[in-house]
Amino acid sequence: MGTLWLSARLACCVAAVLLLLGLPLAYWIARTKWRGKFLVESVVALPLVLPPTVLGFYLLMAMGSRGPLGRLWASLFGHTLAFTFTGLVVASVVYSLPFAVQPMLNAFESVDERLLDAAAVLGASRWRCFREILLPLSVRGIVTAAVLSFAHTLGEFGVVLMVGGNIPGVTRTVSIDIYDRVQSLEYGDANQLAVALLLISFTVLATIYAVNRRIWSPWSAR
């Protein structure tokens, strides 16, 4: 189960990073009046339509010894990003970006503009409007973004294989481990890992539906 733990650790890191990066990005897309924002939206959504091997290939080129990110990282830390756990985090953040941004963007856009306008008329700053109005009303979208980012990263295969390879204890995730065991005809071990991944995925989806349908919410008791 070591590969399952590595995948869970990777998914947690990616979900945390995507919340930090995706929240301001989704807010900017939702609030900006710039006509060219569709270009940013297209870049964010690109991993949804781009084959994982293509995305993984270009990320590998960027993070390799001759790539710009790889050279920069090597000058700072003495090694490139490719075939490291950190490289997996970077690649997975790019690959799962739309799964974090889109739910938060939808949540921000669903908030009634009149509430924000009324708060601004009463003297509330933009930061206060965001903190006390927009953020609480968008909490379900934020929870959905975090859970989807975690689940999508947990089961990804193509990108992590291209960027991280198959290094035991470093980059061998559970999806790669299942593939290796099937290739070796170890169907029993592969089934155990697959069942564990299935149960985790079901729990993740149940959490999303529970939050969205208001079956459970951390604010339901208030």
C-alpha positions in Angstrom: 0.0 0.0 0.0 3.1 2.2 -0.2 2.1 3.5 -3.6 -1.4 4.3 -2.4 0.1 6.4 0.4 2.4 8.2 -2.1 -0.6 8.9 -4.4 -2.6 10.2 -1.4 0.3 12.5 -0.4 0.6 13.7 -4.0 -3.2 14.4 -4.2 -3.2 16.3 -0.9 -0.3 18.5 -2.0 -1.9 19.2 -5.4 -5.3 20.0 -3.9 -3.7 22.4 -1.4 -1.6 24.2 -4.2 -4.6 24.4 -6.5 -6.7 26.0 -3.8 -4.0 28.7 -3.3 -3.6 29.3 -7.0 -7.1 28.5 -8.3 -9.0 30.7 -5.8 -7.6 34.1 -7.0 -7.6 32.9 -10.6 -11.2 31.9 -10.5 -12.1 35.2 -8.7 -10.3 37.2 -11.3 -12.0 35.4 -14.2 -15.4 35.9 -12.5 -15.0 39.6 -11.8 -12.8 41.0 -14.6 -14.4 42.9 -17.4 -11.5 42.2 -19.8 -12.9 41.0 -23.1 -9.9 38.7 -23.7 -10.5 36.7 -20.6 -11.7 33.8 -22.8 -8.1 33.3 -23.7 -7.2 32.6 -20.1 -10.2 30.4 -19.7 -9.1 28.4 -22.7 -5.6 27.9 -21.3 -7.1 26.8 -18.0 -9.4 24.3 -19.7 -6.8 23.0 -22.1 -5.9 19.9 -20.0 -9.5 18.7 -20.3 -9.2 18.1 -24.1 -5.4 17.6 -24.5 -4.3 13.9 -24.3 -2.4 13.3 -21.1 0.6 11.9 -23.0 0.9 15.2 -25.0 0.6 17.3 -21.9 3.1 15.1 -20.1 5.5 15.2 -23.0 5.7 19.0 -23.0 5.9 19.2 -19.2 8.7 16.7 -19.4 10.5 18.9 -21.9 10.0 22.0 -19.8 11.2 20.3 -16.6 14.0 18.3 -18.1 17.7 19.2 -18.0 17.4 21.3 -21.2 14.0 22.8 -20.4 13.6 26.3 -18.8 12.0 25.1 -15.6 14.5 22.3 -15.3 17.5 24.6 -15.7 16.1 27.1 -13.3 15.4 24.4 -10.7 18.8 22.9 -11.2 20.5 26.2 -10.6 18.6 26.6 -7.4 18.6 23.0 -6.0 21.2 21.1 -8.0 18.8 18.8 -9.8 16.0 19.0 -12.4 12.3 18.6 -11.7 11.7 15.6 -13.9 11.5 12.2 -12.2 11.0 13.7 -8.8 8.1 14.0 -6.4 8.2 17.8 -6.7 8.0 17.4 -10.5 4.9 15.2 -10.1 3.3 17.9 -8.0 4.0 20.6 -10.6 2.7 18.4 -13.5 -0.4 17.4 -11.5 -1.2 21.0 -10.7 -1.2 21.8 -14.4 -3.2 18.7 -15.3 -5.9 19.2 -12.6 -6.1 23.0 -12.8 -9.5 23.0 -14.6 -11.0 20.7 -12.0 -10.2 23.3 -9.3 -10.9 26.5 -11.2 -14.2 25.6 -12.8 -16.2 24.8 -9.7 -15.0 27.9 -7.9 -15.6 30.0 -11.0 -19.2 28.8 -11.2 -19.7 29.4 -7.5 -18.4 33.0 -7.7 -20.5 33.8 -10.8 -23.7 32.5 -9.1 -23.4 35.0 -6.3 -25.9 37.9 -6.7 -24.1 41.0 -7.9 -26.6 43.1 -5.9 -25.2 41.9 -2.6 -21.7 43.0 -3.5 -23.0 46.3 -4.9 -24.9 47.0 -1.7 -21.9 46.2 0.5 -19.7 48.5 -1.6 -22.3 51.3 -1.3 -22.2 50.8 2.5 -18.4 51.3 2.5 -17.1 47.7 2.5 -13.8 47.3 0.7 -13.3 44.8 -2.1 -11.3 42.5 0.3 -14.1 42.6 2.9 -16.8 41.9 0.3 -14.7 38.9 -0.8 -14.1 37.7 2.7 -17.5 38.2 4.3 -19.9 37.8 1.3 -18.4 36.1 -1.7 -16.3 33.5 0.1 -19.0 32.2 2.5 -21.6 32.0 -0.3 -19.2 30.1 -2.5 -18.0 27.5 0.0 -19.7 24.6 -1.7 -17.8 25.4 -5.0 -14.5 25.6 -3.0 -15.2 22.2 -1.3 -16.1 20.7 -4.7 -12.9 22.1 -6.2 -10.7 20.7 -3.4 -12.3 17.2 -3.6 -12.3 17.0 -7.4 -8.6 18.0 -7.5 -7.7 15.4 -4.9 -9.7 12.6 -6.7 -8.4 13.5 -10.2 -4.8 13.5 -9.0 -5.2 10.3 -7.1 -6.1 8.3 -10.2 -4.1 10.0 -12.9 -1.8 7.9 -15.0 -0.4 9.3 -18.3 1.0 12.6 -17.0 2.7 11.1 -13.9 4.2 8.3 -16.0 5.6 10.7 -18.6 7.0 13.2 -16.0 7.9 10.9 -13.1 8.6 7.6 -14.7 8.3 4.6 -12.4 10.7 5.0 -9.5 9.7 3.0 -6.4 9.0 5.2 -3.4 9.5 8.4 -5.4 7.2 8.5 -8.4 5.4 5.1 -8.6 1.8 6.1 -7.9 -1.0 3.6 -7.3 -2.3 3.8 -10.9 1.2 2.9 -12.2 1.5 0.1 -9.6 -1.8 -1.4 -10.7 -0.7 -1.3 -14.3 2.7 -2.9 -13.5 1.0 -5.7 -11.5 -1.4 -6.4 -14.3 1.5 -6.6 -16.7 3.1 -9.1 -14.4 -0.1 -11.1 -14.2 -0.4 -10.3 -10.4 -4.2 -9.9 -10.7 -4.9 -10.5 -7.0 -2.6 -7.7 -5.8 -3.8 -5.4 -8.6 -7.4 -6.1 -7.5 -6.6 -5.1 -3.9 -5.2 -1.8 -5.0 -8.1 -1.2 -7.5 -10.7 -1.9 -4.8 -9.0 0.6 -2.5 -8.9 3.2 -5.2 -12.6 2.5 -6.0 -13.7 2.9 -2.4 -11.8 6.2 -2.1 -13.2 7.5 -5.3 -16.8 6.6 -4.2 -16.2 8.4 -0.9 -15.0 11.4 -2.7 -18.0 11.5 -5.0 -20.4 10.9 -2.1 -18.8 13.9 -0.3 -19.4 16.2 -3.3 -23.0 15.1 -3.8 -23.7 15.5 0.0 -22.3 19.0 0.0 -24.1 20.1 -3.1 -27.4 18.6 -2.0 -27.1 20.0 1.5 -27.2 16.6 3.1 -24.2 17.6 5.1 -22.5 21.0 5.5 -20.2 22.3 8.2 -22.7 25.2 8.6 -25.9 23.1 8.7 -26.2 23.3 12.5 -26.2 27.1 12.5 
